[in-house]
């Protein structure tokens, strides 16, 4: 007769390491999270424009296209993003290197990720699947923070507070450039000369 108290389950152990074996998780929900994370990174991005569904390149493709020599602006021209090149290159290298380690078969990073999802996962792999999904979700957030630039508009009118119509600032190359004093953004209107701010309302 076993001396183990009823209602208490002994943790299984891995015979090769002597460590407790991973506990089974809910495999369908873990795989769904992984699939959603891969889709958010690698599938075309959906937008609604005037009630119609429109698609743009995936976030991964947009990151790759943002590198020098790969920029594509409106009308086919270049669309430089000053100061973004090194950050984009580092992030792209991190993604490609990690995914190549996860799935060593030949292919592009999106192809490897989709093949990774189709691997013969087991319930005891759920923790590992969650870690993979978390990394992929973080990459998508990082790409968005690099590539999404909030739009700002300028007003040619003088500032109601100080009367300035122009302000000066240094660009990414350290050159002093002239611009309109009043800038409108998501947080309202700001005078770049006296820094008075008016709320959006």
C-alpha positions in Angstrom: 0.0 0.0 0.0 1.3 3.4 -0.9 2.2 5.7 2.0 1.4 8.8 -0.1 -1.5 10.8 1.4 -4.7 10.7 -0.6 -5.4 13.8 -2.7 -1.6 14.6 -3.0 0.0 14.0 -6.4 3.7 13.5 -6.7 5.3 15.6 -9.4 6.6 13.6 -12.3 10.3 13.8 -12.9 12.5 13.7 -16.1 14.5 10.5 -15.9 17.4 12.1 -17.8 17.8 15.2 -15.5 16.1 14.3 -12.3 14.2 17.6 -12.5 10.4 17.8 -12.3 8.8 17.3 -15.7 6.9 20.3 -17.2 3.3 20.3 -16.2 0.7 19.9 -19.0 -1.0 23.0 -20.2 -3.9 23.8 -22.4 -2.3 23.1 -25.8 -5.1 24.6 -28.1 -5.0 28.0 -26.3 -1.2 28.1 -26.2 -1.1 27.4 -30.0 -3.8 30.0 -30.6 -1.7 32.6 -28.8 1.4 31.6 -30.9 -0.6 31.7 -34.1 -2.0 35.2 -33.3 1.4 36.5 -32.4 2.9 35.3 -35.7 0.0 36.7 -37.7 0.4 40.1 -36.0 4.1 40.2 -37.0 4.0 38.5 -40.4 0.5 38.9 -42.0 -0.7 42.0 -43.9 -1.9 44.8 -41.6 -5.7 45.5 -42.0 -7.1 49.1 -42.0 -10.6 50.4 -42.4 -10.8 53.3 -44.8 -14.2 54.9 -45.5 -15.8 51.6 -44.5 -13.6 49.6 -46.8 -11.0 47.0 -45.8 -7.5 47.9 -46.9 -4.2 46.1 -46.3 -0.6 47.2 -46.0 2.6 45.2 -45.7 3.2 43.2 -42.5 5.0 44.8 -39.6 8.0 42.6 -40.3 8.1 43.6 -44.0 7.8 47.3 -43.1 10.7 46.9 -40.7 12.8 45.3 -43.4 11.8 47.9 -45.9 12.8 50.7 -43.5 16.5 49.8 -43.8 18.7 52.0 -46.0 18.2 51.2 -49.7 14.8 49.6 -49.0 12.7 52.7 -48.3 9.6 53.2 -50.3 7.8 56.5 -50.1 4.5 57.6 -51.6 4.7 57.9 -55.4 7.7 55.5 -55.4 10.2 58.0 -53.9 12.4 57.3 -51.0 11.1 57.9 -47.5 14.1 58.4 -45.2 13.5 58.0 -41.5 16.5 59.9 -39.9 18.0 58.2 -36.9 16.0 55.1 -37.3 18.4 53.0 -39.3 20.6 51.5 -36.5 17.6 50.7 -34.3 15.8 49.0 -37.1 18.8 47.0 -38.2 19.5 45.8 -34.6 15.8 44.8 -34.1 15.7 43.0 -37.5 18.9 41.1 -36.7 17.5 40.1 -33.3 14.3 38.7 -34.9 16.0 36.9 -37.7 18.7 35.4 -35.5 16.3 34.2 -32.8 13.9 32.7 -35.3 16.7 30.9 -37.1 17.7 29.3 -33.8 14.1 28.3 -33.1 13.6 26.7 -36.4 16.8 25.7 -38.3 15.2 24.6 -41.6 15.8 26.9 -44.6 13.4 29.7 -45.3 12.5 33.3 -44.6 11.7 34.4 -41.1 7.9 34.4 -41.7 8.2 31.0 -43.3 10.2 29.7 -40.3 7.7 31.1 -37.9 4.7 29.5 -39.6 6.6 26.2 -39.7 7.4 26.6 -36.0 3.6 26.8 -35.3 3.0 23.6 -37.1 5.6 21.7 -35.2 4.3 18.7 -33.2 3.8 20.4 -29.9 2.8 18.6 -26.8 0.7 19.7 -23.8 3.9 19.8 -21.7 5.4 22.3 -24.2 2.8 25.0 -23.3 5.2 27.1 -21.2 7.8 27.1 -24.0 5.1 28.1 -26.5 4.0 31.0 -24.3 7.6 32.2 -24.1 7.9 32.1 -27.9 4.6 34.0 -28.3 5.7 36.6 -25.8 8.9 37.3 -27.7 7.0 37.6 -31.0 4.4 40.0 -29.4 7.2 42.1 -28.0 8.9 42.4 -31.4 5.6 43.6 -33.0 5.3 46.3 -30.3 9.0 47.3 -30.8 8.5 47.6 -34.6 5.4 49.8 -34.1 7.3 52.1 -31.7 10.0 52.5 -34.3 7.9 53.0 -37.4 4.8 54.8 -36.3 5.5 58.5 -36.3 2.7 60.7 -35.0 1.6 63.3 -37.5 2.0 67.0 -36.6 0.6 70.0 -38.5 1.8 73.6 -38.4 0.0 76.9 -38.4 1.3 80.0 -40.2 -0.5 82.3 -37.7 1.4 84.1 -35.0 1.4 82.6 -31.5 -1.4 84.2 -29.4 0.9 84.2 -26.3 4.2 85.6 -27.7 3.4 86.7 -31.2 6.2 84.5 -32.8 5.5 83.0 -36.2 8.8 81.0 -36.6 11.0 79.0 -34.3 14.4 77.4 -34.8 15.6 73.9 -33.9 18.5 71.6 -34.6 17.8 68.6 -36.9 19.3 65.1 -36.6 22.5 66.3 -38.3 22.9 69.2 -35.9 21.9 71.9 -38.4 19.7 74.8 -37.3 16.5 74.7 -39.3 13.6 77.2 -39.4 10.0 76.1 -38.9 6.6 77.4 -38.0 6.2 78.3 -34.3 2.7 76.7 -33.9 2.6 72.9 -34.1 -0.6 70.9 -33.7 -0.3 67.3 -32.6 -2.3 64.7 -30.6 -1.9 66.6 -27.4 -3.1 69.9 -28.7 -1.2 73.0 -30.1 2.2 74.1 -28.8 4.3 77.2 -29.5 7.8 76.0 -30.1 9.2 79.5 -29.2 7.5 80.1 -25.8 6.2 76.5 -25.2 2.7 77.6 -24.4 0.3 74.7 -24.9 -3.4 74.7 -25.8 -5.4 71.6 -25.1 -7.1 69.8 -28.1 -10.5 71.2 -27.1 
